[in-house]
């Protein structure tokens, strides 16, 4: 009898697992497909562009380097002032004048000398005739209040132009004359 009860229970359990159909799943899928939005519309057709013939072949190509114009030799045959080039360089010829300030003056062997301080705190002793600055400058005079410097500036045509500048003690500013 026990066998019969177990057999009937097993048949009942197996009968409950039998496929009954997927109607509910098919119905849900149909509802989702009805609510779905249609795909992306194709892009609009672009008009055909008109072809234009390039007419710039007879002018300079901006992507090619231009040759230098041949002109008269700069400075050749001209009677214009020139600095002393090729001279031995001093300590202050590689320092811009705006990097220096006049700290004071003193007498040494009867001659007035100046004390300059650079931006990085170095102290320099200079006297009349010393070369200074980036523009071929030379100290032309020293007074108790300022140092006068004559610089040479290239004009671009092979000549040079002189400019006088000074370092003053009061504000330690560079001024042009």
C-alpha positions as CSV (number, residue, x, y, z in Angstrom):
1,X,0.0,0.0,0.0
2,X,2.8,2.3,0.8
3,X,4.1,1.7,-2.7
4,X,0.9,2.8,-4.2
5,X,0.8,6.0,-2.2
6,X,4.3,6.9,-3.2
7,X,3.7,6.1,-6.8
8,X,0.6,8.2,-6.9
9,X,2.4,11.1,-5.2
10,X,5.2,10.9,-7.7
11,X,2.8,10.9,-10.7
12,X,1.0,13.9,-9.2
13,X,4.3,15.8,-8.8
14,X,5.4,14.9,-12.3
15,X,2.0,15.9,-13.7
16,X,2.4,19.4,-12.1
17,X,5.7,19.9,-14.0
18,X,4.2,19.2,-17.4
19,X,4.3,22.1,-19.8
20,X,0.9,23.8,-20.0
21,X,1.9,26.5,-22.6
22,X,3.6,29.9,-22.7
23,X,0.5,32.0,-23.5
24,X,1.2,34.5,-20.7
25,X,4.8,35.1,-21.9
26,X,3.7,35.4,-25.5
27,X,1.0,37.9,-24.5
28,X,3.5,40.1,-22.5
29,X,6.0,40.1,-25.5
30,X,3.2,41.2,-27.9
31,X,2.3,44.1,-25.5
32,X,5.9,45.3,-25.3
33,X,6.3,45.2,-29.0
34,X,3.1,47.3,-29.5
35,X,4.4,50.0,-27.1
36,X,7.9,50.1,-28.6
37,X,8.9,53.2,-30.5
38,X,9.8,52.9,-34.2
39,X,13.6,53.0,-35.1
40,X,15.5,56.2,-35.9
41,X,14.5,57.9,-39.1
42,X,17.1,58.1,-41.8
43,X,19.1,61.3,-42.1
44,X,17.9,63.9,-44.7
45,X,19.5,63.8,-48.1
46,X,22.2,66.5,-48.5
47,X,22.2,68.5,-51.6
48,X,25.0,67.9,-54.1
49,X,27.7,70.6,-53.7
50,X,28.8,72.7,-56.6
51,X,32.4,72.1,-57.6
52,X,34.6,75.2,-57.9
53,X,37.8,75.3,-59.8
54,X,40.9,76.4,-57.7
55,X,42.3,79.6,-59.2
56,X,45.1,80.2,-56.7
57,X,47.8,78.3,-58.5
58,X,49.4,81.5,-59.8
59,X,49.9,83.0,-56.3
60,X,52.2,82.0,-53.5
61,X,51.5,78.8,-51.7
62,X,51.1,79.6,-48.0
63,X,52.5,76.2,-47.1
64,X,55.9,76.7,-48.8
65,X,58.6,78.9,-47.3
66,X,59.2,82.2,-49.2
67,X,62.7,82.9,-50.5
68,X,64.5,85.8,-48.9
69,X,64.5,89.0,-50.9
70,X,67.9,89.9,-52.2
71,X,68.7,93.4,-51.3
72,X,71.8,95.5,-50.8
73,X,74.4,94.1,-48.5
74,X,73.6,95.5,-45.0
75,X,76.2,97.9,-43.7
76,X,78.5,97.4,-46.6
77,X,79.8,100.7,-48.0
78,X,77.8,102.7,-45.5
79,X,79.5,105.1,-43.2
80,X,77.6,104.4,-40.0
81,X,78.7,103.8,-36.3
82,X,79.6,100.3,-35.3
83,X,80.3,98.9,-31.8
84,X,83.4,97.0,-30.8
85,X,82.5,93.5,-31.6
86,X,84.6,90.4,-30.7
87,X,86.0,92.0,-27.6
88,X,86.5,89.9,-24.4
89,X,83.3,89.7,-22.4
90,X,83.1,90.9,-18.8
91,X,81.1,89.6,-15.9
92,X,78.1,91.8,-16.5
93,X,77.7,91.5,-20.3
94,X,75.3,88.6,-19.9
95,X,73.0,90.4,-17.4
96,X,70.2,92.7,-18.5
97,X,70.2,96.2,-17.0
98,X,66.8,95.7,-15.5
99,X,68.3,92.8,-13.4
100,X,70.8,95.2,-11.8
101,X,70.4,98.0,-9.2
102,X,72.9,100.6,-8.0
103,X,73.7,99.9,-4.4
104,X,76.3,102.7,-3.8
105,X,79.5,104.3,-4.9
106,X,83.0,104.5,-3.3
107,X,86.5,105.9,-4.1
108,X,89.2,103.4,-4.9
109,X,92.7,104.8,-5.9
110,X,91.2,108.2,-6.4
111,X,88.6,106.9,-8.9
112,X,84.9,106.7,-8.2
113,X,83.6,103.1,-8.5
114,X,80.1,101.8,-8.3
115,X,78.6,98.8,-6.5
116,X,75.8,96.9,-8.4
117,X,73.6,94.3,-6.9
118,X,71.9,91.7,-9.2
119,X,68.4,90.2,-8.6
120,X,70.0,87.1,-7.3
121,X,72.0,89.0,-4.6
122,X,75.4,89.1,-6.2
123,X,77.5,92.2,-5.7
124,X,79.6,93.6,-8.6
125,X,82.2,96.4,-8.5
126,X,82.3,98.4,-11.8
127,X,84.2,101.4,-12.9
128,X,84.2,103.8,-15.9
129,X,84.9,101.9,-19.2
130,X,83.6,98.5,-18.1
131,X,81.2,96.7,-20.4
132,X,77.7,96.0,-19.0
133,X,74.3,94.7,-20.2
134,X,73.0,92.8,-23.2
135,X,73.2,95.6,-25.7
136,X,77.0,96.2,-25.9
137,X,76.7,98.8,-23.1
138,X,79.8,100.6,-21.7
139,X,79.9,102.7,-18.6
140,X,80.7,106.3,-19.6
141,X,80.4,108.0,-16.3
142,X,79.8,107.4,-12.6
143,X,78.5,109.9,-10.1
144,X,77.4,109.6,-6.5
145,X,73.8,109.2,-7.6
146,X,73.9,107.3,-11.0
147,X,75.8,105.4,-13.6
148,X,75.6,106.5,-17.2
149,X,75.7,103.7,-19.8
150,X,76.0,104.0,-23.6
151,X,74.4,101.1,-25.4
152,X,74.5,100.0,-29.1
153,X,71.3,98.9,-30.7
154,X,71.2,97.2,-34.1
155,X,68.9,99.1,-36.6
156,X,68.4,96.1,-38.9
157,X,70.2,97.5,-41.9
158,X,73.7,96.7,-40.7
159,X,74.1,100.0,-38.8
160,X,73.9,100.6,-35.1
161,X,72.4,103.3,-33.1
162,X,73.6,104.6,-29.7
163,X,71.3,105.0,-26.7
164,X,72.2,106.4,-23.3
165,X,70.7,104.9,-20.2
166,X,71.4,105.2,-16.5
167,X,71.0,103.3,-13.3
168,X,70.1,105.6,-10.4
169,X,70.7,105.2,-6.7
170,X,67.4,106.7,-5.5
171,X,64.8,104.3,-7.0
172,X,67.3,102.0,-8.7
173,X,65.3,102.3,-11.9
174,X,66.6,102.3,-15.5
175,X,65.8,105.5,-17.3
176,X,66.4,106.5,-21.0
177,X,67.7,109.9,-22.0
